[in-house]
Amino acid sequence: MSASRAYKQAIKRVFGQKYHDKDMAVYWGRDDEMIHVLASMRHYVHEISSDDDDTLEFVSSNGTALSSR
């Protein structure tokens, strides 16, 4: 299993526990260094700052945060 697939599964698991949204989407931005999650009519974004950063904190468009740790 690739690292990006493992990350996607872990992110879906965390957001799935919170929102119970089976239609959520997780994707990496093409033009930016960000991970995007669409769940329960919200758009969450995590900026990838470095390879050493293992804490994933997502901020939604309304300013609320969700951490995967």
C-alpha positions as CSV (number, residue, x, y, z in Angstrom):
1,M,0.0,0.0,0.0
2,S,1.3,3.4,-0.9
3,A,1.8,6.1,1.7
4,S,-0.7,8.4,0.1
5,R,-3.4,5.6,0.1
6,A,-2.6,4.9,3.8
7,Y,-3.0,8.6,4.6
8,K,-6.3,8.8,2.7
9,Q,-7.7,5.8,4.6
10,A,-6.6,7.2,7.9
11,I,-8.1,10.6,7.2
12,K,-11.4,9.0,6.0
13,R,-11.5,7.0,9.2
14,V,-11.2,10.1,11.4
15,F,-13.7,12.2,9.5
16,G,-16.0,9.2,9.2
17,Q,-16.1,8.8,13.0
18,K,-17.1,12.4,13.4
19,Y,-19.5,13.0,10.5
20,H,-20.7,9.5,9.4
21,D,-20.5,10.7,5.8
22,K,-19.9,7.8,3.4
23,D,-19.7,10.2,0.4
24,M,-16.7,12.2,1.6
25,A,-13.8,12.9,-0.6
26,V,-10.1,13.2,0.3
27,Y,-7.6,14.6,-2.3
28,W,-4.3,16.3,-2.6
29,G,-4.2,19.6,-4.3
30,R,-2.5,19.7,-7.7
31,D,-1.3,23.3,-7.6
32,D,-0.8,23.6,-3.8
33,E,0.7,21.7,-1.0
34,M,-2.6,20.9,0.7
35,I,-4.8,18.0,1.6
36,H,-8.5,18.7,1.0
37,V,-11.5,16.9,2.6
38,L,-15.1,17.4,1.6
39,A,-17.4,15.9,4.3
40,S,-20.9,16.8,5.4
41,M,-21.1,19.9,3.3
42,R,-17.9,21.3,4.7
43,H,-14.5,21.8,3.1
44,Y,-11.5,21.1,5.3
45,V,-7.9,21.9,4.3
46,H,-4.5,20.9,5.8
47,E,-1.4,22.7,4.6
48,I,1.6,20.3,4.2
49,S,4.4,22.2,5.9
50,S,7.1,19.5,5.9
51,D,7.7,15.8,5.6
52,D,8.5,15.6,9.3
53,D,5.1,16.9,10.4
54,D,3.0,14.0,11.5
55,T,0.1,16.0,13.0
56,L,-2.7,16.6,10.6
57,E,-4.9,19.5,11.6
58,F,-7.6,20.4,9.2
59,V,-9.3,23.8,9.2
60,S,-12.8,24.2,7.7
61,S,-14.1,27.0,5.6
62,N,-16.0,28.3,8.7
63,G,-12.9,28.3,10.9
64,T,-13.4,25.2,13.0
65,A,-10.5,22.7,13.3
66,L,-10.3,18.9,13.4
67,S,-7.1,17.1,14.3
68,S,-6.4,13.5,13.4
69,R,-4.3,12.9,16.5
